[in-house]
Amino acid sequence: MIRDDIQAAQVAAMKARDSETLNAVRLIQAAVKNRDIEARTGKAPSDDDTLIVEVLQKMVKQRRESIDMFIKGGRQELADKEVAEVAVIERFLPQQMSNADTAAAIDAIKTELGASGLKDMGRVMAALKERHGSQLDMSKASAAVKAALD
């Protein structure tokens, strides 16, 4: 489980006295704990790894946006810190699907659902997220689905 991997990484970072990795792992654990608390009131995902992957993907997205803003603002040292955090976070994410695999999955779902136009985009996206959500960046997948349905 990803949760166990994160805990093991924290212990390893403590033993190695790697403060940057330790800080990033603690940020991950805090975000996961917040998501656990939110999940108590709502509908929790059936798989714990799914919940953690969603949190990690959100964290990576936030940091990439911050990197862009820091570079535009001339704050390279802060951008470098965010890049280091992204590298630690991505260690825990499952391997992402390639563009070719993504296109093949979209075509298979499109054929299976009989999707023919943009009006079917929601159904295709829902099926894609259900089957491959942890292996895809859904914002990139959205553009690919839109292109495939045009």
Beta strands, then each sheet from edge to edge (+ up, - down):
end
